[in-house]
């Protein structure tokens, strides 16, 4: 009997259709990890346990989704992590030092994030420098400003007392609070909303086609009329705003911000995107995959605690998952491309 081809006539084999989705591998990993940690500790899959690991996943996933979109567009942003701290510090200083109501302060913080993203994007597209270098410079500038300005104004590296800012309690409900009897964080709702919006943009709009085209071949995209520069600048701005949102969420939740908040998470966002099927070279990926990658991070961090293991092993665990994901994604991608020829 002849070997069955992936495509028979005009019909495409269901397995091939499934493998075309970048998030397929991450979905399998989520299921496997859920079953594994659920076996290790029944509390892991209880409503309270799910609230714990979705809390971790949400604050990672809110930024990982636009980071994945940026990577699909062919660029990187290493300043996303430090922007979380910068935004929280700015919010706290505006409220405690400038005596602003928290809601106007929130608007200023978001405008600040838009400006940082705009500068990153414009510098990248106008100079041709790698986004890795440009955003690394932004990272260092913001980190230095976070430490220097905070020490200058407060005498230490932390801003406290956000709960005394007028309007704080309503902002806490919108950004830092909880819902449901099991105390799920509001951040989970923001995470889901951002994932849905990003998925619709990428899969259902002309802008989504532009992003895929720019990441796949910017020169070819430009020749067919795609506004390559505007697309890239917009993606940098979206990433920066998402980081600012997480900064606001953390600041309102804790009523304080430390200058090093978020530093180091820029690599975690990239890990989530890659685990979710986004190619480092651009042109291929998925916001849903990035969210599933963030789910894997949340599961690993909380699951290891629930299992009673030493939490020092969690980064080793994530490193192995990242390596496995890259190998599986590359193999799957090559297999799909061969079958499509």
Kinemage of the C-alpha trace (Angstrom):
@kinemage 1
@onewidth
@group {chain A} dominant
@subgroup {mainchain}
@vectorlist {calphas} color= white
{ca unk a 1} P 0.000 0.000 0.000
{ca unk a 2} L 1.407 3.393 -0.937
{ca unk a 3} L 2.461 5.765 1.827
{ca unk a 4} L -0.252 8.274 2.532
{ca unk a 5} L 0.699 11.816 1.491
{ca unk a 6} L -0.099 14.827 3.615
{ca unk a 7} L -2.179 16.177 0.780
{ca unk a 8} L -4.580 14.000 -1.165
{ca unk a 9} L -5.953 15.664 -4.280
{ca unk a 10} L -7.080 19.094 -3.203
{ca unk a 11} L -7.618 18.040 0.399
{ca unk a 12} L -5.037 18.813 3.056
{ca unk a 13} L -4.240 16.239 5.711
{ca unk a 14} L -5.718 17.334 9.087
{ca unk a 15} L -2.375 16.822 10.831
{ca unk a 16} L -0.688 19.167 8.361
{ca unk a 17} L -3.382 21.778 8.965
{ca unk a 18} L -2.829 21.492 12.718
{ca unk a 19} L 0.945 21.779 12.453
{ca unk a 20} L 0.611 25.003 10.497
{ca unk a 21} L -0.450 26.750 13.691
{ca unk a 22} L 2.622 28.084 15.556
{ca unk a 23} L 0.991 27.607 18.949
{ca unk a 24} L 0.361 23.867 18.521
{ca unk a 25} L 3.551 22.752 20.310
{ca unk a 26} L 2.992 25.167 23.203
{ca unk a 27} L -0.554 23.904 23.643
{ca unk a 28} L 0.729 20.340 23.965
{ca unk a 29} L 3.293 21.522 26.529
{ca unk a 30} L 0.589 23.288 28.578
{ca unk a 31} L -1.501 20.115 28.679
{ca unk a 32} L 1.462 17.938 29.632
{ca unk a 33} L 2.635 20.341 32.360
{ca unk a 34} L -0.896 20.697 33.708
{ca unk a 35} L -1.275 16.927 34.015
{ca unk a 36} L 2.222 16.497 35.457
{ca unk a 37} L 1.966 19.143 38.170
{ca unk a 38} L -1.657 18.197 38.795
{ca unk a 39} L -0.432 14.667 39.528
{ca unk a 40} L 2.344 16.004 41.775
{ca unk a 41} L -0.083 18.204 43.731
{ca unk a 42} L -3.901 18.058 43.451
{ca unk a 43} L -4.014 21.715 44.541
{ca unk a 44} L -2.327 22.761 41.301
{ca unk a 45} L -5.486 22.333 39.202
{ca unk a 46} L -7.867 23.539 41.903
{ca unk a 47} L -9.442 26.981 41.357
{ca unk a 48} L -7.090 28.496 43.918
{ca unk a 49} L -4.084 26.857 42.277
{ca unk a 50} L -5.113 28.072 38.835
{ca unk a 51} L -5.511 31.587 40.265
{ca unk a 52} L -1.914 31.380 41.489
{ca unk a 53} L -0.243 30.379 38.233
{ca unk a 54} L -2.452 32.540 36.020
{ca unk a 55} L -1.405 35.499 38.179
{ca unk a 56} L 2.249 34.871 37.294
{ca unk a 57} L 1.374 34.126 33.671
{ca unk a 58} L -0.732 37.263 33.209
{ca unk a 59} L 1.934 39.817 34.133
{ca unk a 60} L 4.366 38.009 31.829
{ca unk a 61} L 1.841 37.394 29.056
{ca unk a 62} L 0.572 40.983 28.812
{ca unk a 63} L 4.002 42.007 27.495
{ca unk a 64} L 4.941 38.701 25.835
{ca unk a 65} L 2.069 39.063 23.349
{ca unk a 66} L 3.187 42.411 21.829
{ca unk a 67} L 6.814 41.247 22.069
{ca unk a 68} L 5.808 38.268 19.911
{ca unk a 69} L 4.094 40.623 17.456
{ca unk a 70} L 7.263 42.706 17.303
{ca unk a 71} L 9.362 39.587 16.715
{ca unk a 72} L 6.978 38.473 13.968
{ca unk a 73} L 7.684 41.898 12.455
{ca unk a 74} L 11.390 41.103 12.556
{ca unk a 75} L 12.540 43.161 15.550
{ca unk a 76} L 13.391 42.795 19.257
{ca unk a 77} L 12.868 45.010 22.307
{ca unk a 78} L 15.253 44.531 25.230
{ca unk a 79} L 13.862 47.567 27.054
{ca unk a 80} L 10.445 46.021 27.747
{ca unk a 81} L 11.437 44.697 31.168
{ca unk a 82} L 12.892 47.903 32.539
{ca unk a 83} L 9.902 49.848 31.154
{ca unk a 84} L 7.761 48.034 33.722
{ca unk a 85} L 9.785 49.591 36.524
{ca unk a 86} L 10.096 52.987 34.841
{ca unk a 87} L 6.331 53.248 34.408
{ca unk a 88} L 5.562 52.220 37.967
{ca unk a 89} L 8.126 54.651 39.359
{ca unk a 90} L 6.794 57.503 37.226
{ca unk a 91} L 3.261 56.768 38.405
{ca unk a 92} L 4.369 56.732 42.024
{ca unk a 93} L 6.431 59.925 41.764
{ca unk a 94} L 3.668 61.818 39.966
{ca unk a 95} L 1.220 60.861 42.686
{ca unk a 96} L 3.362 61.196 45.792
{ca unk a 97} L 5.695 64.033 44.757
{ca unk a 98} L 3.677 66.046 42.238
{ca unk a 99} L 0.389 65.426 44.102
{ca unk a 100} L -1.476 64.382 40.959
{ca unk a 101} L -4.650 62.345 41.024
{ca unk a 102} L -3.772 58.834 39.936
{ca unk a 103} L -5.883 58.901 36.772
{ca unk a 104} L -4.165 61.902 35.120
{ca unk a 105} L -0.901 60.341 36.284
{ca unk a 106} L -1.861 57.132 34.477
{ca unk a 107} L -2.422 59.067 31.258
{ca unk a 108} L 1.015 60.675 31.568
{ca unk a 109} L 2.623 57.276 32.190
{ca unk a 110} L 1.020 55.814 29.071
{ca unk a 111} L 2.067 58.838 26.995
{ca unk a 112} L 5.593 58.387 28.328
{ca unk a 113} L 5.497 54.752 27.184
{ca unk a 114} L 4.254 55.774 23.753
{ca unk a 115} L 7.156 58.211 23.504
{ca unk a 116} L 9.772 55.627 24.479
{ca unk a 117} L 8.397 53.124 21.976
{ca unk a 118} L 8.256 55.799 19.291
{ca unk a 119} L 11.893 56.766 19.875
{ca unk a 120} L 12.987 53.123 19.785
{ca unk a 121} L 11.166 52.538 16.526
{ca unk a 122} L 12.284 55.727 14.817
{ca unk a 123} L 15.931 55.163 15.726
{ca unk a 124} L 15.796 51.588 14.422
{ca unk a 125} L 14.145 52.403 11.086
{ca unk a 126} L 16.053 55.633 10.453
{ca unk a 127} L 19.555 54.378 11.271
{ca unk a 128} L 19.320 50.752 10.214
{ca unk a 129} L 20.932 49.723 13.498
{ca unk a 130} L 19.891 46.359 14.930
{ca unk a 131} L 16.956 46.725 17.307
{ca unk a 132} L 18.912 44.579 19.755
{ca unk a 133} L 21.505 47.368 20.115
{ca unk a 134} L 19.066 50.281 20.107
{ca unk a 135} L 16.768 48.824 22.766
{ca unk a 136} L 19.735 47.642 24.838
{ca unk a 137} L 20.832 51.290 24.948
{ca unk a 138} L 17.299 52.277 25.990
{ca unk a 139} L 17.398 49.592 28.662
{ca unk a 140} L 20.603 51.021 30.143
{ca unk a 141} L 19.346 54.622 29.969
{ca unk a 142} L 16.080 53.763 31.731
{ca unk a 143} L 17.752 51.569 34.325
{ca unk a 144} L 20.186 54.339 35.194
{ca unk a 145} L 17.389 56.906 35.330
{ca unk a 146} L 15.260 54.639 37.513
{ca unk a 147} L 18.019 54.320 40.103
{ca unk a 148} L 19.394 57.849 39.890
{ca unk a 149} L 16.134 59.815 39.845
{ca unk a 150} L 14.489 57.682 42.517
{ca unk a 151} L 17.470 58.055 44.863
{ca unk a 152} L 17.617 61.771 44.192
{ca unk a 153} L 13.944 62.346 45.009
{ca unk a 154} L 13.318 59.779 47.750
{ca unk a 155} L 16.734 58.977 49.188
{ca unk a 156} L 16.360 55.290 48.343
{ca unk a 157} L 15.494 53.059 45.385
{ca unk a 158} L 11.814 52.633 46.212
{ca unk a 159} L 8.657 54.723 45.993
{ca unk a 160} L 6.088 53.982 48.690
{ca unk a 161} L 2.744 55.347 49.742
{ca unk a 162} L 0.800 54.982 46.492
{ca unk a 163} L -2.290 54.133 48.526
{ca unk a 164} L -2.399 57.784 49.661
{ca unk a 165} L -2.715 59.128 46.103
{ca unk a 166} L -6.216 60.485 45.291
{ca unk a 167} L -8.081 57.996 43.098
{ca unk a 168} L -5.857 55.093 44.123
{ca unk a 169} L -8.648 52.789 45.221
{ca unk a 170} L -10.572 53.002 41.949
{ca unk a 171} L -7.334 52.390 40.039
{ca unk a 172} L -6.631 49.412 42.278
{ca unk a 173} L -9.977 47.897 41.310
{ca unk a 174} L -9.248 48.386 37.603
{ca unk a 175} L -5.641 47.197 37.602
{ca unk a 176} L -4.495 45.589 40.829
{ca unk a 177} L -7.600 43.978 42.279
{ca unk a 178} L -9.149 40.529 42.200
{ca unk a 179} L -12.402 38.941 41.109
{ca unk a 180} L -14.296 35.666 41.741
{ca unk a 181} L -14.389 33.708 45.020
{ca unk a 182} L -10.907 32.309 44.269
{ca unk a 183} L -9.263 35.738 43.972
{ca unk a 184} L -8.238 35.654 40.324
{ca unk a 185} L -6.323 38.817 39.503
{ca unk a 186} L -7.782 41.518 37.234
{ca unk a 187} L -4.498 41.273 35.316
{ca unk a 188} L -5.782 37.972 33.899
{ca unk a 189} L -8.618 39.837 32.182
{ca unk a 190} L -6.170 42.367 30.717
{ca unk a 191} L -4.004 39.480 29.506
{ca unk a 192} L -6.919 37.711 27.807
{ca unk a 193} L -8.151 40.942 26.188
{ca unk a 194} L -4.713 41.812 24.801
{ca unk a 195} L -4.278 38.279 23.431
{ca unk a 196} L -7.654 38.386 21.690
{ca unk a 197} L -7.063 41.831 20.177
{ca unk a 198} L -3.565 40.922 18.965
{ca unk a 199} L -4.824 37.665 17.436
{ca unk a 200} L -7.623 39.435 15.581
{ca unk a 201} L -5.195 42.053 14.277
{ca unk a 202} L -2.688 39.473 13.060
{ca unk a 203} L -5.169 37.063 11.483
{ca unk a 204} L -8.068 39.247 10.371
{ca unk a 205} L -6.726 42.640 9.339
{ca unk a 206} L -4.563 44.216 6.677
{ca unk a 207} L -2.223 45.421 9.420
{ca unk a 208} L -1.683 41.791 10.389
{ca unk a 209} L -0.704 40.944 6.835
{ca unk a 210} L 1.691 43.883 6.878
{ca unk a 211} L 3.330 42.635 10.082
{ca unk a 212} L 3.829 39.151 8.631
{ca unk a 213} L 5.119 40.607 5.378
{ca unk a 214} L 7.547 42.990 7.083
{ca unk a 215} L 8.954 40.194 9.219
{ca unk a 216} L 9.209 37.770 6.323
{ca unk a 217} L 10.887 40.113 3.814
{ca unk a 218} L 10.852 43.843 4.505
{ca unk a 219} L 12.249 44.712 1.061
{ca unk a 220} L 9.580 42.740 -0.771
{ca unk a 221} L 6.895 44.168 1.504
{ca unk a 222} L 8.057 47.707 0.751
{ca unk a 223} L 7.898 47.097 -3.006
{ca unk a 224} L 4.216 46.150 -2.795
{ca unk a 225} L 3.328 49.273 -0.835
{ca unk a 226} L 3.531 48.127 2.781
{ca unk a 227} L 4.474 51.052 5.095
{ca unk a 228} L 7.341 49.125 6.654
{ca unk a 229} L 8.639 51.927 8.865
{ca unk a 230} L 5.224 52.786 10.266
{ca unk a 231} L 4.510 49.134 11.019
{ca unk a 232} L 7.754 48.717 12.942
{ca unk a 233} L 7.383 51.966 14.883
{ca unk a 234} L 3.815 51.002 15.792
{ca unk a 235} L 4.957 47.606 17.071
{ca unk a 236} L 7.632 49.198 19.264
{ca unk a 237} L 5.035 51.583 20.680
{ca unk a 238} L 2.612 48.736 21.436
{ca unk a 239} L 5.320 46.799 23.271
{ca unk a 240} L 6.254 49.805 25.379
{ca unk a 241} L 2.624 50.556 26.272
{ca unk a 242} L 2.049 46.927 27.307
{ca unk a 243} L 5.098 47.109 29.584
{ca unk a 244} L 3.723 50.322 31.085
{ca unk a 245} L 0.409 48.580 31.727
{ca unk a 246} L 2.199 45.871 33.707
{ca unk a 247} L 4.075 48.577 35.608
{ca unk a 248} L 0.734 50.161 36.516
{ca unk a 249} L -0.705 46.787 37.531
{ca unk a 250} L 2.230 45.977 39.803
{ca unk a 251} L 2.363 49.470 41.303
{ca unk a 252} L -1.351 49.588 42.151
{ca unk a 253} L -1.285 46.037 43.467
{ca unk a 254} L 1.640 46.573 45.841
{ca unk a 255} L 1.163 50.335 46.489
{ca unk a 256} L 4.931 50.653 46.054
{ca unk a 257} L 7.554 50.310 43.325
{ca unk a 258} L 11.232 49.387 43.457
{ca unk a 259} L 13.653 50.815 40.891
{ca unk a 260} L 14.739 47.369 39.663
{ca unk a 261} L 11.177 46.185 39.054
{ca unk a 262} L 10.887 44.214 35.800
{ca unk a 263} L 14.614 44.148 35.028
{ca unk a 264} L 15.470 40.750 33.526
{ca unk a 265} L 11.933 39.989 32.378
{ca unk a 266} L 12.746 41.149 28.829
{ca unk a 267} L 14.302 37.744 28.229
{ca unk a 268} L 11.295 36.006 29.755
{ca unk a 269} L 9.024 37.731 27.227
{ca unk a 270} L 11.202 36.513 24.364
{ca unk a 271} L 11.244 33.002 25.850
{ca unk a 272} L 7.427 32.984 25.910
{ca unk a 273} L 7.248 34.120 22.288
{ca unk a 274} L 9.738 31.496 21.112
{ca unk a 275} L 8.159 28.692 23.144
{ca unk a 276} L 4.847 29.745 21.594
{ca unk a 277} L 6.190 29.197 18.080
{ca unk a 278} L 7.497 32.624 17.057
{ca unk a 279} L 10.573 32.381 14.863
{ca unk a 280} L 13.591 34.485 15.814
{ca unk a 281} L 13.973 35.462 12.154
{ca unk a 282} L 10.478 36.994 11.973
{ca unk a 283} L 7.540 36.436 9.652
{ca unk a 284} L 5.989 33.596 11.636
{ca unk a 285} L 4.415 33.362 15.067
{ca unk a 286} L 1.294 33.726 17.145
{ca unk a 287} L -0.029 35.926 19.987
{ca unk a 288} L -1.888 32.889 21.302
{ca unk a 289} L 1.381 30.971 21.266
{ca unk a 290} L 3.064 33.715 23.307
{ca unk a 291} L 0.223 33.559 25.831
{ca unk a 292} L 0.605 29.793 26.033
{ca unk a 293} L 4.327 30.359 26.563
{ca unk a 294} L 3.482 32.681 29.462
{ca unk a 295} L 1.141 30.004 30.797
{ca unk a 296} L 4.027 27.532 30.733
{ca unk a 297} L 6.171 29.992 32.715
{ca unk a 298} L 3.397 30.476 35.282
{ca unk a 299} L 2.854 26.744 35.560
{ca unk a 300} L 6.558 26.075 36.009
{ca unk a 301} L 7.057 28.753 38.663
{ca unk a 302} L 4.033 27.773 40.760
{ca unk a 303} L 4.053 24.059 39.934
{ca unk a 304} L 7.588 23.641 41.250
{ca unk a 305} L 6.511 25.266 44.531
{ca unk a 306} L 3.391 23.118 44.788
{ca unk a 307} L 5.468 20.006 44.119
{ca unk a 308} L 7.733 20.912 47.029
{ca unk a 309} L 10.877 21.238 44.915
{ca unk a 310} L 13.656 23.751 45.386
{ca unk a 311} L 12.571 26.841 43.408
{ca unk a 312} L 16.186 27.435 42.341
{ca unk a 313} L 15.572 24.772 39.662
{ca unk a 314} L 12.846 26.722 37.889
{ca unk a 315} L 15.165 28.525 35.446
{ca unk a 316} L 16.879 25.267 34.537
{ca unk a 317} L 13.422 23.868 33.872
{ca unk a 318} L 12.511 26.835 31.672
{ca unk a 319} L 15.810 26.604 29.810
{ca unk a 320} L 15.137 22.985 28.924
{ca unk a 321} L 11.611 23.863 27.797
{ca unk a 322} L 12.977 26.687 25.627
{ca unk a 323} L 15.569 24.448 23.989
{ca unk a 324} L 13.005 21.706 23.353
{ca unk a 325} L 10.519 24.231 21.965
{ca unk a 326} L 13.040 25.699 19.527
{ca unk a 327} L 14.025 22.251 18.263
{ca unk a 328} L 10.417 21.091 17.906
{ca unk a 329} L 9.269 24.345 16.262
{ca unk a 330} L 12.102 24.277 13.728
{ca unk a 331} L 11.524 20.616 12.906
{ca unk a 332} L 7.786 21.158 12.563
{ca unk a 333} L 8.264 24.221 10.375
{ca unk a 334} L 10.644 22.395 8.049
{ca unk a 335} L 8.310 19.414 7.853
{ca unk a 336} L 5.346 21.568 6.917
{ca unk a 337} L 7.359 23.418 4.266
{ca unk a 338} L 8.556 20.146 2.697
{ca unk a 339} L 5.021 18.768 2.522
{ca unk a 340} L 3.735 21.979 0.974
{ca unk a 341} L 6.202 21.826 -1.918
